[in-house]
Amino acid sequence: MNAAYTSQVDSRYGVLLGTRKGDQFFTFDGEVLQADGNAGRNIEARLDDPEISRFMKSVEVREVLIKRTVSFLGQRDLTLKDAIRLGWFDSRHFQGISKKAGVESEIPVA
């Protein structure tokens, strides 16, 4: 099981929206989850995840999670740029992401 980013993913939706601060995970929609419990639920879900293999590099895991986040936001007529502006998504997740990942149109220009 690949544990990359399990503490940074909202376990309710499997997306990179929200912020962990200490023992709390603040979701994009205002809920507060116990951080270790949130990470544990993500680890459990990751066991059967067909897109994330045990030996993937963390940047590859992040690319999968960003694509899922883009899809999740798109279903709500939002973009990653909107999520960054609203403080839901940390733009540092783009560090090291290749253009091949298919999310370059979502990367905000400084």
N, C-alpha and C positions, 0 to 999 in steps of 0.2 A: 504494500500500500504506500502510495506517495503522499506524504503529509504536507507538501509545499502549499502555502497560503491558507491552510485550514483555519488559522486563527484570524484571517482577514476577510473571510467569506461569510455572508449572511446565510446561515444554515437553513433558513426558511425558504429561500429561493435559489441558493447556490450561485450567487453573484457577488462581485467585488464592490458592493455598495455598503458603506458604513465604516465605522471607526472603532478600533479596540483601544481602550484606555484603561490600563490596569486590569482589574478583574471584571470590567464591564465592556460589552460590545454595544455600541450605539448604532441602531439601524437607520437606514435612510428615511424611514417613515415614522421615526420617533419612538420606537420601542427600545427598551434596554434589556439586553440579554446577559446572563452570567457568561463571561468570556470563555471559561474553560468548558462549560456545557455546550456553548455554541461550537467551539472547536471540536469537541467530542462528537457532536452530531455530524459535523462535516467529515470527520475521519470515518465514521460509520458509513456515510453515504459514498465516500470515495472507494470503499471496498468493491463496489459493484459498478464503478464508473467506467463505461466502455471507451471513453475518450482520453482518460488519464491513466497511463500505465505506471507501474511501480518504479521504473528506471528512467522516466522522463526527466529532463533537466528542468529546473524550476522556471526558467524563462518560457519553456514550452507549455508548462502547466498554466503559467500566467496568460499566455496567448489564448489558450482554451477558455479560461475564465473571463478574459476581456470580451471574447466573441459571445459568450453566454450573456454577459452583462449588456452588450450592445443589443442583442436580440430581446432581452427582457425589457430594456428601456424602449426599444422600438415598438413593442406591443402597447406601450403607454404613451406613444407619440412623443418620446423624449430621445435625446442623444447623449453620448458621453460628455459632450461639451456642456449640455444642460446640467448633467450630474456633477461635473466639476464646479460649475458656477453655483450650484445649490449646496456644495460642500459634501456631497454624497460619495464622490469618487476621488481618490488621490491620484493626481496626474503623474506621480512618481512611478505608478505601475507601468507607464510607457517606456521607462528606461530599459534599453537593450532589446526592445521589440523590433523585429525586422519588418521591412516593408512587405515581405512575403506573408506576413500574418493576416493581411487583409483588413487591418483596422487603421491604416495610415490616414484615411479621410477623417477619422475621429480624433486624431491627435491635434490638440489645439496649437495654434501658432502663437508664439510669445508676443 
